[in-house]
Amino acid sequence: MNLSIPDLTAVRARHPEAVAEAAARRARRPLVGDSGRLMIVAADHPARGALGVGGRPLAMANRADLLERLCVALSRPGVDGVLATADILEDLLLLGALENKVVMGSMNRGGLAGAAFEMDDRFTGHRPEDIERLGFDAGKLLVRVDYDDPGSLTTLESTARAIDAMAERRLPVFVEPFISRRVDGRVRNDLSAEAVTRSVAIASGLGGTSAYTWLKLPVTDDADDMAEVLQTSTLPVVLLGGEVGDQDAAYERWGKALRLPSVQGMVVGRSLLYPASGTVESAVDTAVGLL
């Protein structure tokens, strides 16, 4: 029986086994459905301490509100699934919101936003064995490379081993690479065509096999550069949304990139769950329409 949001804490306290039971009975579907496209809603930001949206620094901190928004998004036609950490996915499991949806576990959230160790993207979320045990459909990991930070080598190695472990289980893993650097003490991702091209080349070569690797990529500063950037790899690509200022301009950039042959879909979070204007329904439906 599906729960309501106010029931979640009591069930977690008294019947923690309910999570595994809900996962075991969840109806599953192929990763890529009949449309041949993927539309995934992302909600793994809170585990990295990234709670802000626009001018609201704690917008994503209200869990009931976030779950309501996710349930609305997942109910819209054309939305294939969700990317989140264990706590959120387990809430959605108990709410019955993940039936026949693609469920993607977020694997490394250790590089907390704004922390001195932000570039240390350690694996603090789902392990490959967790994704397999719960019957989830894929994993996602973040790999940021700072050429001035020797610690990036550790990140690359741990990412490669995670890719290997996912491939051993025949589970797709969505790799989100960036070339990053610190500017005035803050981490900045370089979205120039050259930097994104380098990140694609590096990410594509990680692990003992790339058979189950997908890339989760930003649209470059100049969307016209994406066609050349994507010539760097034959791996399937989904676009990431990120937080956007001008929503209409973002839709235009996404739409242009979605026409490229290696782009299979989108993984978008805050800009759809907390749109600058309009409702979650209208923002999601507009994004789905781009596919």
C-alpha positions in Angstrom: 0.0 0.0 0.0 1.3 3.4 -1.0 1.9 5.9 1.8 1.3 9.7 2.1 4.1 12.1 2.9 3.1 12.5 6.6 3.3 8.8 7.0 7.0 8.5 6.0 8.7 9.1 9.3 6.5 6.7 11.3 7.0 3.9 8.8 10.8 4.6 8.7 10.9 4.4 12.5 8.7 1.3 12.9 9.1 -0.7 9.7 12.5 0.1 8.0 12.1 -3.1 6.1 9.3 -1.4 4.1 11.9 0.2 1.9 13.3 -3.1 0.7 9.8 -4.5 0.3 8.8 -1.6 -1.8 11.9 -1.9 -4.0 11.3 -5.7 -4.5 7.7 -5.2 -5.8 8.4 -2.1 -7.9 7.4 -2.5 -11.5 10.4 -1.9 -13.8 10.9 -0.7 -17.4 13.7 -0.6 -19.9 16.2 2.3 -19.5 15.2 3.7 -22.9 11.5 3.3 -23.8 9.6 3.4 -27.0 10.3 7.1 -27.6 14.0 6.4 -27.8 14.6 9.5 -25.5 15.2 10.0 -21.8 13.7 12.7 -19.6 15.0 12.3 -16.1 14.3 14.7 -13.2 17.3 15.3 -10.9 17.0 15.8 -7.2 20.4 14.8 -5.8 21.5 18.3 -4.9 20.6 18.4 -1.2 23.1 15.6 -0.3 25.9 17.9 -1.5 24.6 20.7 0.6 23.4 22.6 -2.5 20.0 23.6 -1.3 19.6 27.0 -3.0 17.5 28.0 -6.0 17.7 31.5 -7.3 17.6 33.9 -4.4 16.3 31.2 -2.0 19.3 29.6 -0.2 17.3 26.9 1.4 14.6 26.3 -1.2 15.3 22.5 -1.4 15.5 22.0 2.3 11.7 21.4 2.8 11.5 17.7 2.2 7.8 17.4 2.0 7.7 20.3 -0.6 10.4 18.7 -2.6 8.7 15.3 -2.6 5.4 16.9 -3.7 7.2 18.6 -6.6 8.9 15.4 -7.6 5.7 13.5 -7.5 4.1 16.1 -9.8 7.0 15.9 -12.2 7.0 12.1 -12.3 3.3 12.1 -13.1 3.7 14.2 -16.2 3.6 12.5 -19.6 7.1 11.9 -21.1 9.0 12.0 -17.8 10.9 8.7 -17.7 12.4 8.8 -14.2 14.4 10.4 -11.4 18.0 10.8 -10.2 18.4 11.1 -6.5 20.2 9.9 -3.3 19.0 7.0 -1.2 16.9 9.1 1.2 14.9 10.7 -1.5 14.5 7.6 -3.7 13.4 5.6 -0.7 10.8 8.2 0.2 9.5 8.0 -3.4 9.5 4.2 -3.3 7.3 4.3 -0.2 5.0 6.8 -1.8 4.6 4.5 -4.8 5.9 7.2 -7.2 8.6 5.0 -8.9 6.4 2.4 -10.6 7.5 1.9 -14.2 10.1 4.7 -13.9 13.8 4.7 -14.5 15.5 5.0 -11.1 19.0 6.4 -11.0 21.1 6.4 -7.8 23.5 9.2 -7.1 26.9 7.7 -6.2 29.3 10.5 -5.1 28.2 13.5 -3.1 31.2 14.0 -0.9 32.4 17.3 -2.5 30.1 19.5 -0.5 29.2 22.8 -2.2 31.4 25.6 -0.9 33.6 23.4 1.3 37.4 23.6 1.3 37.3 19.9 0.1 34.6 20.5 -2.6 36.8 19.1 -5.3 37.1 15.8 -3.4 34.1 14.1 -5.0 34.2 11.0 -2.8 31.7 8.2 -3.1 29.3 8.8 -0.2 26.1 7.8 -1.9 24.9 4.6 -3.6 27.4 1.9 -4.2 27.0 -0.4 -7.3 25.9 -3.2 -5.0 23.2 -1.0 -3.5 21.8 -0.1 -7.0 21.8 -3.8 -7.9 20.2 -4.9 -4.6 17.4 -2.4 -4.7 16.7 -3.2 -8.4 17.4 0.4 -9.5 18.2 1.0 -13.1 21.4 3.1 -13.3 23.9 5.1 -11.4 25.3 8.6 -11.8 28.6 10.0 -10.7 30.3 13.4 -10.8 33.9 13.8 -11.8 35.5 17.2 -11.7 39.1 17.6 -12.8 41.2 20.6 -11.6 44.6 20.5 -13.4 46.1 22.4 -10.4 44.8 20.0 -7.8 46.8 16.7 -7.4 43.7 15.3 -5.6 41.9 15.1 -9.0 43.9 12.0 -9.8 42.3 10.2 -6.8 38.9 11.3 -8.1 39.7 9.9 -11.5 40.9 6.5 -10.1 37.9 6.1 -7.9 35.6 7.0 -10.7 37.2 4.4 -13.0 36.8 1.7 -10.4 33.1 2.6 -9.9 32.6 2.4 -13.7 34.2 -1.1 -13.6 31.9 -2.2 -10.7 28.8 -1.0 -12.5 29.8 -2.7 -15.7 30.4 -6.0 -13.9 26.7 -5.8 -12.9 25.6 -4.7 -16.4 24.3 -1.5 -14.9 24.5 1.8 -16.9 26.4 4.6 -15.3 26.0 8.3 -16.2 29.3 10.1 -15.8 29.1 13.9 -15.4 32.6 15.3 -16.2 33.9 18.9 -15.8 37.1 20.7 -16.1 37.0 22.9 -13.0 39.2 25.4 -11.2 39.1 27.6 -8.2 38.4 31.3 -8.8 38.7 33.5 -5.7 38.4 30.4 -3.6 35.2 29.1 -5.3 35.0 26.1 -7.6 34.0 27.1 -11.2 33.2 24.7 -14.0 34.7 25.7 -17.4 31.9 25.4 -20.0 34.1 26.5 -22.9 34.1 24.2 -25.9 37.7 23.3 -25.4 37.2 22.4 -21.7 34.0 20.4 -22.3 35.8 18.6 -25.2 38.7 17.6 -22.8 36.2 16.4 -20.2 34.5 14.2 -22.7 37.8 12.7 -23.8 38.9 12.0 -20.2 35.6 10.6 -19.0 35.1 8.3 -22.1 38.4 6.6 -21.3 37.8 5.8 -17.7 37.5 2.2 -16.6 38.2 -1.2 -18.1 35.2 -1.0 -20.4 32.9 1.8 -21.6 30.1 -0.5 -22.6 27.8 0.7 -19.9 29.0 4.3 -19.7 26.8 7.3 -20.7 27.9 10.9 -20.5 25.9 13.6 -18.7 27.1 16.9 -20.2 26.4 20.6 -19.9 25.6 22.7 -23.0 28.7 24.8 -23.8 28.7 28.5 -23.4 28.1 28.8 -27.1 25.5 26.1 -28.0 26.7 26.1 -31.6 29.9 24.5 -30.4 28.2 21.3 -29.1 28.2 19.5 -32.5 32.0 19.6 -32.6 32.3 18.8 -28.9 30.3 15.7 -29.3 32.5 14.4 -32.1 34.9 13.5 -29.3 33.1 10.3 -28.3 30.6 7.7 -29.5 29.1 7.3 -26.0 25.4 8.2 -25.6 24.8 11.6 -24.1 22.2 13.2 -21.9 22.2 17.0 -21.3 22.3 18.3 -17.8 20.2 21.3 -16.9 21.7 22.9 -13.8 20.3 26.2 -12.4 19.4 28.7 -15.1 18.7 32.4 -15.1 16.8 32.9 -18.3 14.5 29.9 -18.7 13.4 30.7 -22.2 17.1 31.0 -23.3 17.9 27.7 -21.6 15.0 26.0 -23.5 16.4 27.3 -26.7 19.9 26.1 -26.0 18.7 22.7 -24.9 16.5 22.4 -27.9 19.4 23.1 -30.3 21.7 20.5 -28.6 18.9 17.9 -28.4 18.9 17.7 -32.2 22.5 16.3 -32.3 22.6 12.6 -33.0 24.5 11.4 -29.9 22.2 13.2 -27.5 19.6 10.8 -26.1 17.8 13.1 -23.7 18.0 15.3 -20.6 18.6 15.1 -16.8 17.2 18.4 -15.4 16.5 19.3 -11.8 16.1 22.6 -10.1 15.0 24.6 -13.1 12.0 22.3 -13.5 11.2 21.5 -9.9 11.5 25.2 -8.9 10.8 27.2 -12.1 11.4 30.9 -12.0 7.9 31.4 -13.4 4.9 29.2 -13.9 4.2 25.8 -12.4 6.2 22.5 -12.1 3.7 21.0 -14.6 4.3 23.7 -17.2 8.1 23.7 -16.8 8.2 19.9 -17.1 5.9 19.8 -20.1 7.9 22.4 -21.9 11.1 20.5 -21.4 9.5 17.2 -22.5 8.3 19.0 -25.6 11.9 19.7 -26.6 12.5 16.0 -26.9 
